């Protein structure tokens, strides 16, 4: 595996904002991206659902030009409506996307679209620039925990989509529709799925408008609604020429059985205490130290410290009173820290912070210094190593841990159970207004219910229809 002078996440973020050429992104392997993603986002704990996605994905691949090649399908425990493909045949589906899918055929359309990106060679080199940027924006958002990073990355990606990316998305749709048809699914289900995504995109844009931000779905290239997009209808309709001898139904019942109880939104059960996590319930903050490091809450110099078993390095965290100065000014003016090397602003969980490398004196190693503001405290981080030769490599772990610093929400403290999707049959008396009253849902919740049931913006359930609701 290639060794980098900077953490992989740094390379990804650099590529995201255009500091690296596509060839540099190309040097990152699919396996490296896979490890990076799983360090930041858990796999969704549902073996049957994971196996279902793998089975459907492999069926799609078997109908493609890459039949017989190995693909890795992974279900991530992320609430976002997203799916993406990376080089070396890795495909990721977010748990949140499954909330919006109505049947098996629609799920197959997503998997087929992502397989199409790979078979059409969209995920590498210059041709994959836009797709790669969207992948990187997703990964960067996961790594940083920042919606601003995601939105900036998506804005960059969407500017690229106006070029090669627009063609790539349609090519992936065309390939995906062909694979669906060969499997016996109706290619029109792809348009239905993209229509739900377009409705979601419209709603998110509406909600983001007040913040002056943008929010896009993973496809997001249609100026008009997918049902009215002639280019999309043309490429999907072409797939009818590949219809299988045996047709499959939409698989709505199978999908309903497997996704009944699927977590909706934030999965608080996934936030159980990790061995490497330190949580200060009094100050309501937490940090994840490197895996296998030993924590020491009795360190007299800190609130908490951690180090490898051989004590070759140590990372300390100490809360002290903050001032009205910026974190950078606080370090230099209040704490009298000498000039840092590679100083930069950081924003874990959107908090204000600053970090840099404090040069060592003769014979001693450099050290990592950071300060992050939360409420009335400035959290001072210091990372040190015994052997100066190990600093560059160990500093990656220091930075990664510092960037996991987060406030602990009230819901986490209370151990709140996540909301889950349940299916119910509508009666002639079922309305969204009635559901809002019975389930104590907000206007925002009702908008979400309409989206996931394909009834946005103003549709109502009909008697006998299976609809999704979410509750604890």
N, C-alpha and C positions, 0 to 999 in steps of 0.2 A: 504494500500500500504506500502511496506517495506521502511523504512527510511535508507538511506546510510550515512556513515560518509564522503564519498567523492561524488562529483557530478557523475551522471550516466555516463557522457562522460568520466570521469576519469576511471571508471570501464571498460568501453568499450575499451578504449585505452590500459588499462593494460591487458585485455584479448587478445587484438590484438597482443601484443608483447610477449605473453606467460607468463605473470606474475601471471595470475590467472588460476586455473584449470577449466576444462569445467563445473564443478559443480557450480562454482561462476557465470559463464555466465548464467547457468541454473536458477539462482536465479532472474535474470532480466526478468520481464514479457514482453509479446508482447505489452501490452498497454504502458508500460514505454518506450520501444524502439520507439513506434509510436509517443509518445509525444516528445521524443528527436529528432526524424527525422523531425517532423513538426516545431520544433523550429528553425531548421537550413535550411530547404528546404520547399518552398511553394508548395501547391497543384496547379497543372496547371489549370488555369481558363478556362475551357471549359466543361460546364455541359453535353453537348451531348456526348462528347468523354469519359468523366468519366463514364456516365451512360452506354455507350457502353461496356466499359471494365468490369464494374460490371456485366452487363447482360451476357457477354461471360464467365466471370469467374464463375458465379453461374451455368451456363449450364455445365461447366466442372466439378464442384464439384458434381453436381447431377449425374454424371456418375461414380463417384469415390466411394471408400470404405467408405468415410465420408459424403455421401449424407445426407442432412438434417441438417448438422452442419453449424454454421455461419462462414463465411470467410469475411475478410475485404480487399477489393481491393482498392488501392490508386494510382492515377496518379500523380507523382511528377514532379515539374517544374525543372528538371535537364537535361542538354544537353548530359549527358553521356549515352552511350549504355549499359544499365544495367537493370536487374530486380532481385529481391531477395525476399526470404520468411523468416519470423521469426516465432518464437513459437507463439502459441495461434492463428494460422490461419491468420496471417497478410501477405499479398502479396503486394509488391510495384513494379510499373512499371515506369521507367523514361520516361519522354516525349521524350528524345533523342533517345531512342530505337525505338519509333514509326517512326522516320525518315527513319529507315533502313528496316522496315517491308513493304512488297509489297502488301499483301492482308490479308483478315480476317483470313484465315486458318493459316497463319504464326503467326499472333498475338495469335490465340488460342493455337498454339504449345508452345509459350512462357508461357502463363498462365497455360497450362496443365503441362508443365515441373515443374513450381514452385509449383503447387498443388501436383505434384508427390513427391517433396521434403518433403512436410508436411505429406502426406498419408504414405510415407515410413519411417517416423520418423527420417528424417535427420537433423532436426533443433533443436535438444535437445540432451543433454548428450554427451558421448564420441563419439558416431557414427556421431554426427553433428559437430565435431571439425573443419573440413576443411570448410564446408559450413558456420559455424558460423564465422570463421576467415575472409572469404570473405565478409560476411555481415558487420563485424566489420570494415574491411578496407574501405568499402564504406562509412559507417557512420563516421568513424574517419576522412576521407578525407573531408567530408561535414563539420564536426565540426571545423576542423583546417584550412580549405581552402588551404591545402598544397598538391601538387602533390607528394612530397617526402613521405609524410605519406601514401598516397594511394599506391605508388609503393612499399614501404617497407612492407606494409600489404599484398599486392598481392604476393610479393615474398614469404612471410611466408605462405600464404594460398596455393600457388602452391606447396610448398614443402610438405604440408600435403595432397594435392590432389594425390600425388604419392601413398598414402596408401588408407585409407577408402574413400577419396573424389572421386577418380577415379571410384570406384564401385558405389558410391552414384549418380554421374552424370548419369551414364548409367542406373541405376535403375529408376531415375527420367525421363529419356528419354523413357524408356520402359513403365512406367506408363502413361506418358503424351501421347504417341502414342496410347495407348489403349483407353484413354478417347477421343482423337480426333476421332478415328475410330468409337466408339460408338455414337458419335454425327453426324457422316456421312461425316467428312472431310477426305481427303486423308492423311494418315500418312506421305507420302513422303514429304509433305510440311514442316515437321519438319526438314528434312535433308536440304531442300532448305534454311530454316531460319538459321540453324547452319552453312551452307556454307557461307552465307553473313557475319555472325559473324566471321568466320575463316578468310575471306578476310580482314575484318576490323582489326582483331588481327594482321595479317601479315603486314598490312600497318602501324599500330601503332608501331609495333616492329621496323620497318624500320625507322620511324621518331624518335623513342626514342633511337636508337642505337648511334646516335651522342652525346647523353647526358649520355650514359652509364647506362641508366635506362631500366626498363621493363614495358610493358603495356599489360594487359590481358583483354580479354572479360570476361563476367560473367561465361561463360561455360569453354572455354579455356583448354580442356584436350587432344585434339587430336594432335598427332605428325604428322599425315597425314591429308589431306583435308577430311572433313566429307563425301564427296561423295565417297571417297575411303576407308573409315574406315569400315572394315568388322564387327567389334563388334557393331557399331552403326546401320549399315544396318540390322544386324541380329535382334536386339531388336525392331527396327522399323517395320521390315517386319512381325514379329510375331503378330503385332496388326491387320493385315489384317483378322485374324480369328474373330475379334470382329466387323466387318463392320455392320453398321446400315442398316435397311431395306430401308431407304430413304437416298440417297446421297445428300450432299450439294456441291455447287460449291465453288470455292476458295474465293468468296466474294470480289473480287478485286474492283468491282464498288462501293459497299457499303463502303469499306475501303477508296477508293479514295475520295468519297464525304465527309466523316467525317474528313479526314486529310488534305484536300486542305486548305492551309493557316496555317498549323501547324508551330510553331516557329522552326527555325533551329538555332542551336548554342546557344549563350548567349541570354537570354531574358531580354533585357534592360527595357521593360515595367514592368517587375516584380520588378524592382529596384526603383520604385517610393518611394518618401519619406515616411518612416514609422513614426508613432507618437513618437516612442522611439529613432529614429535615429537623431544624431546630425551630420551635414555636414559643414565643414569649406571649402568653395569653394576657398578661397584665398590660403590656404595651401594644398588644395586638399586631405583632409583626412576626414574620418568619423568614428563614433563609435555608436553602438546600446546600449543604456542603458536598464536596466530591464524594462519590460512592466509595465506601470502605474506609473513609477517614474517621478517626476517633474523636468524638466531641468531649470537651472538658469545660463544664460550667463552673468549675472551681478555680479557673485561671484568675489570679488576682488582678491581672492587667486588663481584663475584659469582661463583658457580659457573658460571652461565649467564645470559645475558640475550638478549632479542629485541626488535626494533623494526621498524616499517615502513621501507621504503626511504628515505622522506623524514626519518626519525629524529624524527618528530613526537611519538612516545611511546616508552616503554621499560618493559619488565617484567623485573625481576631476581629471581633465586632464589639464596639463600645458606644453606647448612647451618651451624648453630652448635650448640654443646652445649646440651642441654635441661636443665631442672631438674624437680623433683617437683611444681612448681606447675602449675595448669591453664594451657592456652594463653593465656587471657585474663589471668590473673595474671602470666604470663611476660612478656607485652607491656608491661603497666603497671608491674610491680614490678621485673622483671629488666632489661628493655631500656629502661625509663624512657620509654616512648612516652607522649606527652601524650594526654589523653582523646580517644578516637575518636568520630566521628559515625556513627550507624547501625551500631554494633557488633553482631555476631551470631555465634553458634556455627555452625561449618561442620563437615562430616564427609565429605570426599571419600574414597571407598573405605573408609568406616567409621573413618577415622583421626580423631583429635581435632584440632580446629583452631578458630581464631577470626579474624575479619576485621572491618574497618571502614574508614572514610574519615578520613584525617588532614587536618584543615583546613590550608589554605595560609596563609602569612603575607601581609602586604599586598603585592599585586603578583604573588604566585606562586600556582600552581595547587594544588588539593587533590591528594592522592595516595591510592592504595589500599594498605593494609597488611594482611598476613595472616601467620599462623604456623600450621604444621601439624606435629604430632609424628609421627615414625616412628622406631622403635627409640630410639637414644640421641641422635638429632638433632632439633633444632627447625628446620624449613625456613621461612626468613623470605622473604616475597614483598613486593616494593615496586613499585608501578606509578605512573609519572609521565608527564605530558604537558607539552609546551612551551607550548601555548596553553590557558589556563584555560577558554576557551569550548568546547573539545573534550573536557573531562574526562568529562562525563556520558555521552556516547556511547561514548568509548573505554573507560570503566570497565566497560561490559558485556563487552568482550573480556578485560579483566583478570580479572574474576570467572569467566568461562567457562573461561579457561586454568587458573586456580587450582583450579577444581573438577575438572580432569582429572588432577591429581596422583595417582599410584598407585605402590604397590610393584610391582616386576617379579617375577613368579613364577618359580620354578625351571624350570617347564615352558616358559615363554617363553624363558628364557635358553638352554635346551638346544635350542630350536627344535623342540619336540615336535610331531610330526604329530598331527592330530586323529583321533579315532576315526570310523569310517564304518560306515554300515549296509550289510550285505550280506544277500542272500537265499539261503537254502539249503533243499533239500528234506529234510524229516524222514524218517527211517527208523523201523522198528519198535523200534530200539534207542535212538532219540533221546530224551533226558530233559534237563531243565534242570540237574539235578545233574551229568550228564555234560558238558554244555556248560560249566558252571562250572569243572570240572576241566580240560577241554581248552583253554579260552580264558583260564584263570586269572582268573575273575570273582569278585567279592565277592557277599555275600548281597544287598546293595543293587543290584548290577548285575542279578542274577537277578530281583529284583522289577521292575526296569525292563523287562527282556526279556519278562516275563509281561504287563506292561501293553501294550507296543507290539505284542504278538502276540495281544491280546485273550484272554489266558489267566490273568488275575489273578482271585483270589489264589493258586489252587493247581492250575490246569489244566496239562496236559502236551500236547506236540505229538502228532499222530497221523501214522502212516505216509503219506507222499505229500504232506503239507501243506507249503506254502511258509512258512517262518518267517524272521523277521529276527534277525540277530545283529549285534553291533558289535565291530569290532576295528581295529587300526591296520594 
